[in-house]
Amino acid sequence: MWFMTWESASSIISRLEEVAACSRGRMHVTKSGARGVRFEGTERGGPRGRLTVAVHIFSVVLSMLVAAAIV
């Protein structure tokens, strides 16, 4: 999934960290940095394993960012 935003990279990362924190312990942040965030489920998961979400943030122009979420 790709989306474009005018928000700063730090606000996108903090929002995704809030989402992981609001999951009542089912998700936790495993890696967070200036270019993205990665979080995964704490439960064992289904036949394919745990749910892992990695979001990479790219700068298109100075004021517009593109974020790619890989599930």
Buried (B, 14 or more C-beta within 10 A) or exposed (E): EEEEEEEEBEEBBBEBBEBBEEEEEEBEBEEBEEEBBBBBBEEEEEEEEEBBBBBEBBEEEEEEBEBEBEE
